[in-house]
Structures are given as structure tokens and as C-alpha cells.
């Protein structure tokens, strides 16, 4: 992944603005504090991230053996 490109995508000032803008929405979310941002990262960045993870069909992909492991 290109570090300079990622730094451009994750502009600190822009992230700070988002944090202030959505602070109340985040802390009031139910059942726990969270927030969802659509299109937060450019598609090219996401494609590079996905390349770092194994294919879910690959041998050794984590599978749950018991119901309690899913929680």
C-alpha cells in the first residue's frame, strides 16, 4: 500500500472535523457507542486492504466449532 496515498486519505484535520461533527451521534448510539461512515475510504485503498487478508475459501480460514465461539 502506498503510504503517501494513505496519509492523503486519512487527513488529520478532516478526521478531527468528523469526530466533532458526529460526537453526539456516536455516544448516543445503541446498544453501544458506535458510528458508521459510508464511503469513508476510497475504493482503491479498500482493495489494497482486502489483499492483505486471506480468501475466506482458503484452507485454514477460521471456522467456528461451537456456538459459544461466535460471541
mmCIF file of the N, C-alpha and C atoms, coordinates in Angstrom:
data_MODEL
# 
_entry.id   MODEL 
# 
loop_
_atom_site.group_PDB 
_atom_site.id 
_atom_site.type_symbol 
_atom_site.label_atom_id 
_atom_site.label_alt_id 
_atom_site.label_comp_id 
_atom_site.label_asym_id 
_atom_site.label_entity_id 
_atom_site.label_seq_id 
_atom_site.pdbx_PDB_ins_code 
_atom_site.Cartn_x 
_atom_site.Cartn_y 
_atom_site.Cartn_z 
_atom_site.occupancy 
_atom_site.B_iso_or_equiv 
_atom_site.pdbx_formal_charge 
_atom_site.auth_seq_id 
_atom_site.auth_comp_id 
_atom_site.auth_asym_id 
_atom_site.auth_atom_id 
_atom_site.pdbx_PDB_model_num 
ATOM 1   N N  . UNK A 1 1  ? 0.847   -1.172  0.000  1.00 0.00 ? 1  UNK A N  1 
ATOM 2   C CA . UNK A 1 1  ? 0.000   0.000   0.000  1.00 0.00 ? 1  UNK A CA 1 
ATOM 3   C C  . UNK A 1 1  ? 0.891   1.233   0.000  1.00 0.00 ? 1  UNK A C  1 
ATOM 4   N N  . UNK A 1 2  ? 0.486   2.227   -0.747 1.00 0.00 ? 2  UNK A N  1 
ATOM 5   C CA . UNK A 1 2  ? 1.264   3.450   -0.824 1.00 0.00 ? 2  UNK A CA 1 
ATOM 6   C C  . UNK A 1 2  ? 1.021   4.303   0.414  1.00 0.00 ? 2  UNK A C  1 
ATOM 7   N N  . UNK A 1 3  ? 2.060   4.492   1.198  1.00 0.00 ? 3  UNK A N  1 
ATOM 8   C CA . UNK A 1 3  ? 1.933   5.238   2.450  1.00 0.00 ? 3  UNK A CA 1 
ATOM 9   C C  . UNK A 1 3  ? 1.498   6.677   2.210  1.00 0.00 ? 3  UNK A C  1 
ATOM 10  N N  . UNK A 1 4  ? 2.076   7.340   1.214  1.00 0.00 ? 4  UNK A N  1 
ATOM 11  C CA . UNK A 1 4  ? 1.711   8.737   0.969  1.00 0.00 ? 4  UNK A CA 1 
ATOM 12  C C  . UNK A 1 4  ? 0.248   8.850   0.576  1.00 0.00 ? 4  UNK A C  1 
ATOM 13  N N  . UNK A 1 5  ? -0.249  7.905   -0.199 1.00 0.00 ? 5  UNK A N  1 
ATOM 14  C CA . UNK A 1 5  ? -1.657  7.926   -0.611 1.00 0.00 ? 5  UNK A CA 1 
ATOM 15  C C  . UNK A 1 5  ? -2.560  7.735   0.593  1.00 0.00 ? 5  UNK A C  1 
ATOM 16  N N  . UNK A 1 6  ? -2.188  6.822   1.483  1.00 0.00 ? 6  UNK A N  1 
ATOM 17  C CA . UNK A 1 6  ? -2.995  6.569   2.671  1.00 0.00 ? 6  UNK A CA 1 
ATOM 18  C C  . UNK A 1 6  ? -3.003  7.793   3.578  1.00 0.00 ? 6  UNK A C  1 
ATOM 19  N N  . UNK A 1 7  ? -1.878  8.455   3.725  1.00 0.00 ? 7  UNK A N  1 
ATOM 20  C CA . UNK A 1 7  ? -1.839  9.675   4.539  1.00 0.00 ? 7  UNK A CA 1 
ATOM 21  C C  . UNK A 1 7  ? -2.779  10.725  3.959  1.00 0.00 ? 7  UNK A C  1 
ATOM 22  N N  . UNK A 1 8  ? -2.835  10.800  2.641  1.00 0.00 ? 8  UNK A N  1 
ATOM 23  C CA . UNK A 1 8  ? -3.731  11.747  1.987  1.00 0.00 ? 8  UNK A CA 1 
ATOM 24  C C  . UNK A 1 8  ? -5.187  11.395  2.280  1.00 0.00 ? 8  UNK A C  1 
ATOM 25  N N  . UNK A 1 9  ? -5.501  10.130  2.264  1.00 0.00 ? 9  UNK A N  1 
ATOM 26  C CA . UNK A 1 9  ? -6.869  9.675   2.515  1.00 0.00 ? 9  UNK A CA 1 
ATOM 27  C C  . UNK A 1 9  ? -7.281  9.876   3.961  1.00 0.00 ? 9  UNK A C  1 
ATOM 28  N N  . UNK A 1 10 ? -6.339  9.833   4.857  1.00 0.00 ? 10 UNK A N  1 
ATOM 29  C CA . UNK A 1 10 ? -6.629  9.956   6.281  1.00 0.00 ? 10 UNK A CA 1 
ATOM 30  C C  . UNK A 1 10 ? -6.147  11.308  6.801  1.00 0.00 ? 10 UNK A C  1 
ATOM 31  N N  . UNK A 1 11 ? -6.625  12.353  6.190  1.00 0.00 ? 11 UNK A N  1 
ATOM 32  C CA . UNK A 1 11 ? -6.259  13.707  6.573  1.00 0.00 ? 11 UNK A CA 1 
ATOM 33  C C  . UNK A 1 11 ? -6.670  13.977  8.015  1.00 0.00 ? 11 UNK A C  1 
ATOM 34  N N  . UNK A 1 12 ? -5.716  14.334  8.853  1.00 0.00 ? 12 UNK A N  1 
ATOM 35  C CA . UNK A 1 12 ? -5.962  14.525  10.284 1.00 0.00 ? 12 UNK A CA 1 
ATOM 36  C C  . UNK A 1 12 ? -6.993  15.618  10.553 1.00 0.00 ? 12 UNK A C  1 
ATOM 37  N N  . UNK A 1 13 ? -6.943  16.698  9.813  1.00 0.00 ? 13 UNK A N  1 
ATOM 38  C CA . UNK A 1 13 ? -7.914  17.780  10.018 1.00 0.00 ? 13 UNK A CA 1 
ATOM 39  C C  . UNK A 1 13 ? -9.326  17.325  9.675  1.00 0.00 ? 13 UNK A C  1 
ATOM 40  N N  . UNK A 1 14 ? -9.454  16.604  8.585  1.00 0.00 ? 14 UNK A N  1 
ATOM 41  C CA . UNK A 1 14 ? -10.769 16.090  8.184  1.00 0.00 ? 14 UNK A CA 1 
ATOM 42  C C  . UNK A 1 14 ? -11.303 15.106  9.224  1.00 0.00 ? 14 UNK A C  1 
ATOM 43  N N  . UNK A 1 15 ? -10.440 14.231  9.724  1.00 0.00 ? 15 UNK A N  1 
ATOM 44  C CA . UNK A 1 15 ? -10.870 13.267  10.741 1.00 0.00 ? 15 UNK A CA 1 
ATOM 45  C C  . UNK A 1 15 ? -11.283 13.975  12.024 1.00 0.00 ? 15 UNK A C  1 
ATOM 46  N N  . UNK A 1 16 ? -10.577 15.033  12.374 1.00 0.00 ? 16 UNK A N  1 
ATOM 47  C CA . UNK A 1 16 ? -10.936 15.811  13.561 1.00 0.00 ? 16 UNK A CA 1 
ATOM 48  C C  . UNK A 1 16 ? -12.305 16.465  13.384 1.00 0.00 ? 16 UNK A C  1 
ATOM 49  N N  . UNK A 1 17 ? -12.570 16.987  12.198 1.00 0.00 ? 17 UNK A N  1 
ATOM 50  C CA . UNK A 1 17 ? -13.879 17.578  11.902 1.00 0.00 ? 17 UNK A CA 1 
ATOM 51  C C  . UNK A 1 17 ? -14.985 16.534  12.022 1.00 0.00 ? 17 UNK A C  1 
ATOM 52  N N  . UNK A 1 18 ? -14.746 15.344  11.487 1.00 0.00 ? 18 UNK A N  1 
ATOM 53  C CA . UNK A 1 18 ? -15.734 14.265  11.593 1.00 0.00 ? 18 UNK A CA 1 
ATOM 54  C C  . UNK A 1 18 ? -15.986 13.891  13.047 1.00 0.00 ? 18 UNK A C  1 
ATOM 55  N N  . UNK A 1 19 ? -14.923 13.833  13.835 1.00 0.00 ? 19 UNK A N  1 
ATOM 56  C CA . UNK A 1 19 ? -15.058 13.465  15.247 1.00 0.00 ? 19 UNK A CA 1 
ATOM 57  C C  . UNK A 1 19 ? -15.936 14.469  15.987 1.00 0.00 ? 19 UNK A C  1 
ATOM 58  N N  . UNK A 1 20 ? -15.723 15.737  15.742 1.00 0.00 ? 20 UNK A N  1 
ATOM 59  C CA . UNK A 1 20 ? -16.533 16.769  16.406 1.00 0.00 ? 20 UNK A CA 1 
ATOM 60  C C  . UNK A 1 20 ? -17.972 16.763  15.893 1.00 0.00 ? 20 UNK A C  1 
ATOM 61  N N  . UNK A 1 21 ? -18.133 16.606  14.589 1.00 0.00 ? 21 UNK A N  1 
ATOM 62  C CA . UNK A 1 21 ? -19.463 16.647  13.980 1.00 0.00 ? 21 UNK A CA 1 
ATOM 63  C C  . UNK A 1 21 ? -20.354 15.504  14.456 1.00 0.00 ? 21 UNK A C  1 
ATOM 64  N N  . UNK A 1 22 ? -19.779 14.307  14.600 1.00 0.00 ? 22 UNK A N  1 
ATOM 65  C CA . UNK A 1 22 ? -20.580 13.119  14.915 1.00 0.00 ? 22 UNK A CA 1 
ATOM 66  C C  . UNK A 1 22 ? -20.422 12.628  16.352 1.00 0.00 ? 22 UNK A C  1 
ATOM 67  N N  . UNK A 1 23 ? -19.844 13.437  17.213 1.00 0.00 ? 23 UNK A N  1 
ATOM 68  C CA . UNK A 1 23 ? -19.597 13.028  18.596 1.00 0.00 ? 23 UNK A CA 1 
ATOM 69  C C  . UNK A 1 23 ? -20.878 12.599  19.315 1.00 0.00 ? 23 UNK A C  1 
ATOM 70  N N  . UNK A 1 24 ? -21.907 13.417  19.275 1.00 0.00 ? 24 UNK A N  1 
ATOM 71  C CA . UNK A 1 24 ? -23.155 13.091  19.976 1.00 0.00 ? 24 UNK A CA 1 
ATOM 72  C C  . UNK A 1 24 ? -23.818 11.846  19.389 1.00 0.00 ? 24 UNK A C  1 
ATOM 73  N N  . UNK A 1 25 ? -23.817 11.732  18.072 1.00 0.00 ? 25 UNK A N  1 
ATOM 74  C CA . UNK A 1 25 ? -24.393 10.546  17.429 1.00 0.00 ? 25 UNK A CA 1 
ATOM 75  C C  . UNK A 1 25 ? -23.654 9.285   17.886 1.00 0.00 ? 25 UNK A C  1 
ATOM 76  N N  . UNK A 1 26 ? -22.340 9.379   17.996 1.00 0.00 ? 26 UNK A N  1 
ATOM 77  C CA . UNK A 1 26 ? -21.524 8.249   18.438 1.00 0.00 ? 26 UNK A CA 1 
ATOM 78  C C  . UNK A 1 26 ? -21.865 7.840   19.868 1.00 0.00 ? 26 UNK A C  1 
ATOM 79  N N  . UNK A 1 27 ? -21.862 8.779   20.795 1.00 0.00 ? 27 UNK A N  1 
ATOM 80  C CA . UNK A 1 27 ? -22.059 8.415   22.206 1.00 0.00 ? 27 UNK A CA 1 
ATOM 81  C C  . UNK A 1 27 ? -23.494 8.010   22.514 1.00 0.00 ? 27 UNK A C  1 
ATOM 82  N N  . UNK A 1 28 ? -24.450 8.435   21.684 1.00 0.00 ? 28 UNK A N  1 
ATOM 83  C CA . UNK A 1 28 ? -25.852 8.085   21.919 1.00 0.00 ? 28 UNK A CA 1 
ATOM 84  C C  . UNK A 1 28 ? -26.308 6.854   21.148 1.00 0.00 ? 28 UNK A C  1 
ATOM 85  N N  . UNK A 1 29 ? -25.439 6.276   20.345 1.00 0.00 ? 29 UNK A N  1 
ATOM 86  C CA . UNK A 1 29 ? -25.813 5.096   19.555 1.00 0.00 ? 29 UNK A CA 1 
ATOM 87  C C  . UNK A 1 29 ? -26.112 3.918   20.468 1.00 0.00 ? 29 UNK A C  1 
ATOM 88  N N  . UNK A 1 30 ? -27.041 3.094   20.053 1.00 0.00 ? 30 UNK A N  1 
ATOM 89  C CA . UNK A 1 30 ? -27.442 1.912   20.829 1.00 0.00 ? 30 UNK A CA 1 
ATOM 90  C C  . UNK A 1 30 ? -27.156 0.652   20.019 1.00 0.00 ? 30 UNK A C  1 
ATOM 91  N N  . UNK A 1 31 ? -26.811 -0.426  20.624 1.00 0.00 ? 31 UNK A N  1 
ATOM 92  C CA . UNK A 1 31 ? -26.762 -0.719  22.052 1.00 0.00 ? 31 UNK A CA 1 
ATOM 93  C C  . UNK A 1 31 ? -25.440 -0.314  22.705 1.00 0.00 ? 31 UNK A C  1 
ATOM 94  N N  . UNK A 1 32 ? -24.516 0.246   21.946 1.00 0.00 ? 32 UNK A N  1 
ATOM 95  C CA . UNK A 1 32 ? -23.228 0.695   22.478 1.00 0.00 ? 32 UNK A CA 1 
ATOM 96  C C  . UNK A 1 32 ? -22.735 1.840   21.590 1.00 0.00 ? 32 UNK A C  1 
ATOM 97  N N  . UNK A 1 33 ? -21.828 2.671   22.072 1.00 0.00 ? 33 UNK A N  1 
ATOM 98  C CA . UNK A 1 33 ? -21.324 3.775   21.251 1.00 0.00 ? 33 UNK A CA 1 
ATOM 99  C C  . UNK A 1 33 ? -20.646 3.260   19.976 1.00 0.00 ? 33 UNK A C  1 
ATOM 100 N N  . UNK A 1 34 ? -21.124 3.718   18.836 1.00 0.00 ? 34 UNK A N  1 
ATOM 101 C CA . UNK A 1 34 ? -20.528 3.358   17.550 1.00 0.00 ? 34 UNK A CA 1 
ATOM 102 C C  . UNK A 1 34 ? -21.039 4.318   16.481 1.00 0.00 ? 34 UNK A C  1 
ATOM 103 N N  . UNK A 1 35 ? -20.400 4.282   15.346 1.00 0.00 ? 35 UNK A N  1 
ATOM 104 C CA . UNK A 1 35 ? -20.847 5.094   14.214 1.00 0.00 ? 35 UNK A CA 1 
ATOM 105 C C  . UNK A 1 35 ? -20.413 4.404   12.931 1.00 0.00 ? 35 UNK A C  1 
ATOM 106 N N  . UNK A 1 36 ? -21.149 4.654   11.869 1.00 0.00 ? 36 UNK A N  1 
ATOM 107 C CA . UNK A 1 36 ? -20.851 4.077   10.560 1.00 0.00 ? 36 UNK A CA 1 
ATOM 108 C C  . UNK A 1 36 ? -20.682 5.223   9.567  1.00 0.00 ? 36 UNK A C  1 
ATOM 109 N N  . UNK A 1 37 ? -19.596 5.189   8.823  1.00 0.00 ? 37 UNK A N  1 
ATOM 110 C CA . UNK A 1 37 ? -19.353 6.176   7.776  1.00 0.00 ? 37 UNK A CA 1 
ATOM 111 C C  . UNK A 1 37 ? -19.362 5.464   6.433  1.00 0.00 ? 37 UNK A C  1 
ATOM 112 N N  . UNK A 1 38 ? -20.314 5.787   5.585  1.00 0.00 ? 38 UNK A N  1 
ATOM 113 C CA . UNK A 1 38 ? -20.324 5.247   4.228  1.00 0.00 ? 38 UNK A CA 1 
ATOM 114 C C  . UNK A 1 38 ? -19.215 5.916   3.422  1.00 0.00 ? 38 UNK A C  1 
ATOM 115 N N  . UNK A 1 39 ? -18.567 5.123   2.579  1.00 0.00 ? 39 UNK A N  1 
ATOM 116 C CA . UNK A 1 39 ? -17.522 5.630   1.683  1.00 0.00 ? 39 UNK A CA 1 
ATOM 117 C C  . UNK A 1 39 ? -16.417 6.384   2.423  1.00 0.00 ? 39 UNK A C  1 
ATOM 118 N N  . UNK A 1 40 ? -16.032 5.867   3.580  1.00 0.00 ? 40 UNK A N  1 
ATOM 119 C CA . UNK A 1 40 ? -15.003 6.503   4.403  1.00 0.00 ? 40 UNK A CA 1 
ATOM 120 C C  . UNK A 1 40 ? -13.642 6.482   3.714  1.00 0.00 ? 40 UNK A C  1 
ATOM 121 N N  . UNK A 1 41 ? -13.321 5.367   3.073  1.00 0.00 ? 41 UNK A N  1 
ATOM 122 C CA . UNK A 1 41 ? -12.046 5.233   2.367  1.00 0.00 ? 41 UNK A CA 1 
ATOM 123 C C  . UNK A 1 41 ? -12.301 5.059   0.876  1.00 0.00 ? 41 UNK A C  1 
ATOM 124 N N  . UNK A 1 42 ? -11.402 5.537   0.039  1.00 0.00 ? 42 UNK A N  1 
ATOM 125 C CA . UNK A 1 42 ? -11.531 5.313   -1.398 1.00 0.00 ? 42 UNK A CA 1 
ATOM 126 C C  . UNK A 1 42 ? -11.456 3.816   -1.717 1.00 0.00 ? 42 UNK A C  1 
ATOM 127 N N  . UNK A 1 43 ? -12.135 3.427   -2.772 1.00 0.00 ? 43 UNK A N  1 
ATOM 128 C CA . UNK A 1 43 ? -12.191 2.017   -3.156 1.00 0.00 ? 43 UNK A CA 1 
ATOM 129 C C  . UNK A 1 43 ? -10.804 1.420   -3.382 1.00 0.00 ? 43 UNK A C  1 
ATOM 130 N N  . UNK A 1 44 ? -9.882  2.184   -3.933 1.00 0.00 ? 44 UNK A N  1 
ATOM 131 C CA . UNK A 1 44 ? -8.534  1.654   -4.181 1.00 0.00 ? 44 UNK A CA 1 
ATOM 132 C C  . UNK A 1 44 ? -7.827  1.300   -2.878 1.00 0.00 ? 44 UNK A C  1 
ATOM 133 N N  . UNK A 1 45 ? -8.048  2.084   -1.833 1.00 0.00 ? 45 UNK A N  1 
ATOM 134 C CA . UNK A 1 45 ? -7.449  1.783   -0.530 1.00 0.00 ? 45 UNK A CA 1 
ATOM 135 C C  . UNK A 1 45 ? -8.058  0.500   0.023  1.00 0.00 ? 45 UNK A C  1 
ATOM 136 N N  . UNK A 1 46 ? -9.365  0.359   -0.090 1.00 0.00 ? 46 UNK A N  1 
ATOM 137 C CA . UNK A 1 46 ? -10.032 -0.848  0.399  1.00 0.00 ? 46 UNK A CA 1 
ATOM 138 C C  . UNK A 1 46 ? -9.563  -2.092  -0.351 1.00 0.00 ? 46 UNK A C  1 
ATOM 139 N N  . UNK A 1 47 ? -9.362  -1.967  -1.639 1.00 0.00 ? 47 UNK A N  1 
ATOM 140 C CA . UNK A 1 47 ? -8.869  -3.108  -2.419 1.00 0.00 ? 47 UNK A CA 1 
ATOM 141 C C  . UNK A 1 47 ? -7.498  -3.546  -1.918 1.00 0.00 ? 47 UNK A C  1 
ATOM 142 N N  . UNK A 1 48 ? -6.637  -2.597  -1.607 1.00 0.00 ? 48 UNK A N  1 
ATOM 143 C CA . UNK A 1 48 ? -5.311  -2.928  -1.072 1.00 0.00 ? 48 UNK A CA 1 
ATOM 144 C C  . UNK A 1 48 ? -5.416  -3.591  0.292  1.00 0.00 ? 48 UNK A C  1 
ATOM 145 N N  . UNK A 1 49 ? -6.335  -3.132  1.117  1.00 0.00 ? 49 UNK A N  1 
ATOM 146 C CA . UNK A 1 49 ? -6.536  -3.733  2.435  1.00 0.00 ? 49 UNK A CA 1 
ATOM 147 C C  . UNK A 1 49 ? -7.013  -5.171  2.285  1.00 0.00 ? 49 UNK A C  1 
ATOM 148 N N  . UNK A 1 50 ? -7.972  -5.395  1.401  1.00 0.00 ? 50 UNK A N  1 
ATOM 149 C CA . UNK A 1 50 ? -8.505  -6.747  1.200  1.00 0.00 ? 50 UNK A CA 1 
ATOM 150 C C  . UNK A 1 50 ? -7.438  -7.724  0.719  1.00 0.00 ? 50 UNK A C  1 
ATOM 151 N N  . UNK A 1 51 ? -6.462  -7.244  -0.018 1.00 0.00 ? 51 UNK A N  1 
ATOM 152 C CA . UNK A 1 51 ? -5.378  -8.108  -0.489 1.00 0.00 ? 51 UNK A CA 1 
ATOM 153 C C  . UNK A 1 51 ? -4.522  -8.625  0.663  1.00 0.00 ? 51 UNK A C  1 
ATOM 154 N N  . UNK A 1 52 ? -4.568  -7.957  1.801  1.00 0.00 ? 52 UNK A N  1 
ATOM 155 C CA . UNK A 1 52 ? -3.784  -8.364  2.966  1.00 0.00 ? 52 UNK A CA 1 
ATOM 156 C C  . UNK A 1 52 ? -4.434  -9.503  3.744  1.00 0.00 ? 52 UNK A C  1 
ATOM 157 N N  . UNK A 1 53 ? -5.695  -9.786  3.477  1.00 0.00 ? 53 UNK A N  1 
ATOM 158 C CA . UNK A 1 53 ? -6.419  -10.826 4.203  1.00 0.00 ? 53 UNK A CA 1 
ATOM 159 C C  . UNK A 1 53 ? -6.584  -12.058 3.327  1.00 0.00 ? 53 UNK A C  1 
ATOM 160 N N  . UNK A 1 54 ? -6.563  -13.242 3.936  1.00 0.00 ? 54 UNK A N  1 
ATOM 161 C CA . UNK A 1 54 ? -6.738  -14.458 3.147  1.00 0.00 ? 54 UNK A CA 1 
ATOM 162 C C  . UNK A 1 54 ? -8.162  -14.564 2.610  1.00 0.00 ? 54 UNK A C  1 
ATOM 163 N N  . UNK A 1 55 ? -8.286  -15.268 1.508  1.00 0.00 ? 55 UNK A N  1 
ATOM 164 C CA . UNK A 1 55 ? -9.601  -15.552 0.935  1.00 0.00 ? 55 UNK A CA 1 
ATOM 165 C C  . UNK A 1 55 ? -10.373 -16.422 1.921  1.00 0.00 ? 55 UNK A C  1 
ATOM 166 N N  . UNK A 1 56 ? -11.639 -16.147 2.116  1.00 0.00 ? 56 UNK A N  1 
ATOM 167 C CA . UNK A 1 56 ? -12.436 -16.919 3.079  1.00 0.00 ? 56 UNK A CA 1 
ATOM 168 C C  . UNK A 1 56 ? -12.571 -18.378 2.676  1.00 0.00 ? 56 UNK A C  1 
ATOM 169 N N  . UNK A 1 57 ? -12.295 -18.689 1.419  1.00 0.00 ? 57 UNK A N  1 
ATOM 170 C CA . UNK A 1 57 ? -12.359 -20.083 0.961  1.00 0.00 ? 57 UNK A CA 1 
ATOM 171 C C  . UNK A 1 57 ? -11.013 -20.792 1.102  1.00 0.00 ? 57 UNK A C  1 
ATOM 172 N N  . UNK A 1 58 ? -9.986  -20.064 1.503  1.00 0.00 ? 58 UNK A N  1 
ATOM 173 C CA . UNK A 1 58 ? -8.649  -20.644 1.638  1.00 0.00 ? 58 UNK A CA 1 
ATOM 174 C C  . UNK A 1 58 ? -8.587  -21.604 2.819  1.00 0.00 ? 58 UNK A C  1 
ATOM 175 N N  . UNK A 1 59 ? -7.751  -22.620 2.668  1.00 0.00 ? 59 UNK A N  1 
ATOM 176 C CA . UNK A 1 59 ? -7.565  -23.582 3.747  1.00 0.00 ? 59 UNK A CA 1 
ATOM 177 C C  . UNK A 1 59 ? -7.014  -22.858 4.971  1.00 0.00 ? 59 UNK A C  1 
ATOM 178 N N  . UNK A 1 60 ? -7.535  -23.215 6.130  1.00 0.00 ? 60 UNK A N  1 
ATOM 179 C CA . UNK A 1 60 ? -7.069  -22.609 7.359  1.00 0.00 ? 60 UNK A CA 1 
ATOM 180 C C  . UNK A 1 60 ? -7.857  -21.380 7.774  1.00 0.00 ? 60 UNK A C  1 
ATOM 181 N N  . UNK A 1 61 ? -8.823  -20.983 6.951  1.00 0.00 ? 61 UNK A N  1 
ATOM 182 C CA . UNK A 1 61 ? -9.662  -19.852 7.336  1.00 0.00 ? 61 UNK A CA 1 
ATOM 183 C C  . UNK A 1 61 ? -10.393 -20.217 8.607  1.00 0.00 ? 61 UNK A C  1 
ATOM 184 N N  . UNK A 1 62 ? -10.478 -19.312 9.512  1.00 0.00 ? 62 UNK A N  1 
ATOM 185 C CA . UNK A 1 62 ? -11.079 -19.579 10.819 1.00 0.00 ? 62 UNK A CA 1 
ATOM 186 C C  . UNK A 1 62 ? -12.546 -19.969 10.683 1.00 0.00 ? 62 UNK A C  1 
ATOM 187 N N  . UNK A 1 63 ? -12.876 -21.076 11.299 1.00 0.00 ? 63 UNK A N  1 
ATOM 188 C CA . UNK A 1 63 ? -14.262 -21.540 11.348 1.00 0.00 ? 63 UNK A CA 1 
ATOM 189 C C  . UNK A 1 63 ? -14.632 -21.746 12.802 1.00 0.00 ? 63 UNK A C  1 
ATOM 190 N N  . UNK A 1 64 ? -15.873 -21.506 13.112 1.00 0.00 ? 64 UNK A N  1 
ATOM 191 C CA . UNK A 1 64 ? -16.349 -21.690 14.473 1.00 0.00 ? 64 UNK A CA 1 
ATOM 192 C C  . UNK A 1 64 ? -16.750 -23.138 14.686 1.00 0.00 ? 64 UNK A C  1 
ATOM 193 N N  . UNK A 1 65 ? -16.267 -23.706 15.766 1.00 0.00 ? 65 UNK A N  1 
ATOM 194 C CA . UNK A 1 65 ? -16.570 -25.091 16.107 1.00 0.00 ? 65 UNK A CA 1 
ATOM 195 C C  . UNK A 1 65 ? -17.810 -25.191 16.987 1.00 0.00 ? 65 UNK A C  1 
ATOM 196 N N  . UNK A 1 66 ? -17.989 -24.201 17.860 1.00 0.00 ? 66 UNK A N  1 
ATOM 197 C CA . UNK A 1 66 ? -19.100 -24.223 18.816 1.00 0.00 ? 66 UNK A CA 1 
ATOM 198 C C  . UNK A 1 66 ? -19.850 -22.902 18.774 1.00 0.00 ? 66 UNK A C  1 
ATOM 199 N N  . UNK A 1 67 ? -21.090 -22.933 19.190 1.00 0.00 ? 67 UNK A N  1 
ATOM 200 C CA . UNK A 1 67 ? -21.907 -21.725 19.210 1.00 0.00 ? 67 UNK A CA 1 
ATOM 201 C C  . UNK A 1 67 ? -21.277 -20.646 20.083 1.00 0.00 ? 67 UNK A C  1 
ATOM 202 N N  . UNK A 1 68 ? -20.672 -21.019 21.196 1.00 0.00 ? 68 UNK A N  1 
ATOM 203 C CA . UNK A 1 68 ? -20.094 -20.038 22.120 1.00 0.00 ? 68 UNK A CA 1 
ATOM 204 C C  . UNK A 1 68 ? -18.894 -19.301 21.526 1.00 0.00 ? 68 UNK A C  1 
ATOM 205 N N  . UNK A 1 69 ? -18.263 -19.849 20.514 1.00 0.00 ? 69 UNK A N  1 
ATOM 206 C CA . UNK A 1 69 ? -17.110 -19.190 19.895 1.00 0.00 ? 69 UNK A CA 1 
ATOM 207 C C  . UNK A 1 69 ? -17.526 -18.003 19.030 1.00 0.00 ? 69 UNK A C  1 
ATOM 208 N N  . UNK A 1 70 ? -18.777 -17.944 18.646 1.00 0.00 ? 70 UNK A N  1 
ATOM 209 C CA . UNK A 1 70 ? -19.256 -16.859 17.797 1.00 0.00 ? 70 UNK A CA 1 
ATOM 210 C C  . UNK A 1 70 ? -19.477 -15.579 18.577 1.00 0.00 ? 70 UNK A C  1 
ATOM 211 N N  . UNK A 1 71 ? -19.569 -15.675 19.884 1.00 0.00 ? 71 UNK A N  1 
ATOM 212 C CA . UNK A 1 71 ? -19.850 -14.481 20.690 1.00 0.00 ? 71 UNK A CA 1 
ATOM 213 C C  . UNK A 1 71 ? -18.606 -13.842 21.102 1.00 0.00 ? 71 UNK A C  1 
# 
